[in-house]
Amino acid sequence: MPLPIKMIPLDIPGSEMEAMTDIANELTSLIDSGYDENSDEVDVLISQWNLVSVKHFEFSDFRDYHSWIGTEEFVKTAFYKAQYCDDLSYDEAKAIIEFVYNAEGDEALHHYALDSLELNFPNSNASGLIYHPDHWFDDDSMFDVDLTSDEMLGYLMKKSNRDLTDAPDMKFSYPLPVK
């Protein structure tokens, strides 16, 4: 299921993508050549990056990103800011959960969607519920539990104390964790 239209991030101008890609590639080259976080050259480039980025990046982000994401998607993460949506509907929230759960979109969009879930349902640990329900519920027997997107959304609403106005009445199969 695609992201709801109002949750799709804005397109990134090609010139900005190119400039940030150049910085990412230059940092990668410096780091691969042995430069570390104490290097003035590295510090200047990270500062330039952080002037444009919607979130703060550290040396370790540039050192490690190749292990989990491609350069283009990494650059996009600098532009994709999680969105809080006052008028988020139940179906829209459910679509975001399904987008994340089914690993749709590229890596940057996937992380943006997960960050948006975390922002819209604070203190609920959406990623933990989706990927590690046994930890979320603090119950090892739930390692293989297969929650529906409706159940996940119900637990996120309950844990965050955010009830969506159009949410149906829900019954929970498992007790909410105490912590």
N, C-alpha and C positions, 0 to 999 in steps of 0.2 A: 504494500500500500504506500503511495507517495506521501510526502509531507503535505500538510494542509497549506494551501496557497499563501495564507497570511504568515506562515512560519518559514517560508523559503527565503534564504538570505539574498540580499541584493547582489547583482552581478558585480564582479570586480573589474574595473577598467584594465585593459590589457597593459597599458603603460605602468600601472602600479604593480601588476603581477610580475611584469618583466623586471622592474627595479628590485622588488623583494626577492625574486628568484636569483638575481645577480648577487645580492647580499648573502643569501643562503648558500649559494655555490662558492662564493669567496670564503665564507666562514668555514665551510666544509673543507676546502682546500687548505686553509691555514691550520685547522685542527688536525687534519691528516698529516700535515708536515711537522707536527709536534708543538704547535702553539697551544698555550693553555689559557685559563681564565684570567691569568695575571698579565697577559700580553696587551699592550696598548692598542695594537692593531685589531685584535679581537674585541676589546672593549668598545672601540669606536664603532665598529660594524654592528655590534649588538645594540648600542645606543641608537644608531640610525634606524635599525629595525624597530625598536621599541617606540620610536617617535610616530611610526605609522600603525603599528599593531594595536588591536583592540584589547589585548591583554599582554601582560609582562612576560617576556621570555628570558631565560637564564642560559648560561653557557652550556649546561647539561642538556638543554633542549636541542641545541644545535649539534652537540656531540652525539646524541643518542637517537635522533629522529629516524635515521636510516634503518634502524632495527624494527620499526613498526609502521612506517609510512613513506611514500614517495615524496620527492621534492615538491612537485606541483601541489599535492594535497597538503603538505606541510605549510607551504606558503599560504594556501587558502585559510588554514587555521588562524593565521594572523589577522584575517579580515572577518571571519565568521564569529560574530558576538551572539551568545545565547540571548534569546528573547523571552521576556516575561509578557504574558498576554492576559490582561484583565478579563477579557471576554472569551477566554478559551472555552470551547464547548467540550462536552463529553466525547463526542465522535472525533473531534480534532485531537484531543489528548490521546485517545485510543489509537488513532492513526500514527501519532508520533511513537508510541510504544511499539506498535507493529513494525514501523520503519526501523527502529533500533533493534528489536528482537530478530528481525529477518535480515539484518545487516545490509540494508539497501543503501544505495548511493555510494559515492566514493568515501574514503576514510575520513576526510575532512568534514563532509556533510553528516556522516554518521556521528562523529564526535560532537558536532554542533547540535544535532538533534538530542543526543544524550545530555549535553550541558543544558539545553533548554528544558528538558524534563526535570533535571535537578533544580533549576531556577524556579520553575512553576510549581514544584512540589518540594519546598524546602524541608530539610531535615528528614527526608524520607529515604535517602540512599537508593534512588531509582536503579542505578547500575547494579548495586548489590542484589536487589530484588530480581532484576531481569536475568543476570548472569550467575548468581550464586544464592538461590533462595534458601539453601541450607544455612548459610551464614546469616542471611537477613533475618530468618526466623529463629536463629540460634538453635537449630535442630538438625543434627547430622542425618537423620532419617529422611530429610526432605531433599537430599542431594539430587534425586531424579524426579522431583515433583514437576509436573507439567501444568503450570498456571496458564489460564487463558488471558488474553489482553484485558478483558473486562475485570478479571480477578486482580491482575497486577494494578490496574488503574484504581480499583477499589481500595487496595492496600495503600497505594501512594496517597490517595486522598485522605484516608483515615490517619495515616502516620504523620502527614503534613498539616492536618487540620484544615485542609482546603477542599471544601465541597463544591463541585461544579454545579451550577444552577440547574442544568438539565440532566444530571446524573440520576439513573434509576435507583430505586431502593435495592440494597445489596445485602446478601447474606454471605458470611465468610466461612469457608471450610476449615480454616486454620486460625487459631488465636493470634492476635497481634502480638509481636514480641514485646516483652516488658521493657527492655532497654531502649 
